[in-house]
Amino acid sequence: MLDDSCVSVRREEERMLHRVDLTPKDPDLYRRVVDAKVIAELERLAAPLQGARVLQVNATAYGGGVSTLLRSLVPLYRGLGLDVDWRVMPGTPDFFAVTKGLHNALQGAAFDLTPERRELYLSHNREVAAALGGEGRYDLVVVHDPQPAAIRHFSDGVGARWVWRCHIDTSHPDPAALAFLEPLVAQYDALVYTMDAFVPAELRGRPLRIIAPAIDPLSPKSLPLPAELIAGIVEWAGVSLDRPLISQISRFDPWKDPLGVIEVFRRVRERVPGVQLALVGQMALDDPQGWAMLRQIQDETRDDDDIHVLTNFTGIDDVGVNAFQRASSVVLQKSIREGFGLVVSESLWKGTPVVAGRTGGIPMQMPEGVGGYLVDTAEECVERTVELLRDRAAAARLGEAGRRHVREHFLITRLLADELRLLGSLC
């Protein structure tokens, strides 16, 4: 049993904003994938921000799209000579259970935001805001998603200008959840959404920017890999390279419909014997629902040797994800609701065709005839997947078109330029 001093230390740690230690990355390295004028534009946009202190805040340092973005963006900011910190909001399991429920409610799910849950959310944000006040003054603070959204409310005088970055689809939120969050985020100096369609009417009067996410082509998740390494990783995980492979790579989340993916796979297997399925899940500290979903998937697939359930906790890190996306014949992203779906661009960057739900930011990444197929039903998903497995020449053409589209629209250098313009306008 913990003594009082240990409990006190733990509570103090729960209030602290943990700093993610990252080294600067020279933007010139990206000349191998973008024009020199792109790098020159980044340097021009960064110049007015020299000397400003910038803070990025989110709820986890691993797992999920936000941490992936910050892991690449913050070193690039520093490589441009800017003073940018990334700090992670800690929390108890009870706190993250509430924020996951709030997250789902903002995407349209039912969630009873009881007075006790409201108080837990607000009191924890209040404590974290107090810890932030002890870190010294920042000139710009960018807060990501609902978990730390109330920090601004409790941080008068800490940070001259504040940005709230919403990465989820809030186009049809639960009214009670939105009514709770709206006065908190209305205090920010600017709001950033992935798509205009995601912006609730209640927030339309605020300063607003639309900025889509992007992939880092020089990250371990997207770097070119030699065939020998790809084979070694995939076969080590128990998957045969002599048989076609379908993969879905995402958090284990009901919105990603992993159980629906299993159903589609089994129907595809009836028509394409020998096909395999890999469900690669990125587990995250701020997503307690993911572990329950993982158990459901394991129970459903326990006796099916053609289905492989893999996670970052069982050895499939970013390089492993990269290898699976490259080894796959088809990547599925059968999302029901999606903020952006960064794994779509990740897969297309490797030239791998994608069959994906027509939702959220996915159609931005896969216009008609580019990258693969958008589907609305399970039957369509089966048909299009079978088509790509059987016609490998067509699959290769779609994948290559998708890679070109990602190069033009969804590389990290474009995202960095968009953010620099936003921060420069606030300064």
Order of alpha helices (4+ residues) and beta strands (2+ residues): alpha-beta-alpha-beta-alpha-beta-alpha-alpha-beta-beta-alpha-beta-beta-alpha-beta-alpha-beta-alpha-beta-alpha-beta-alpha-beta-alpha-beta-alpha-alpha-alpha
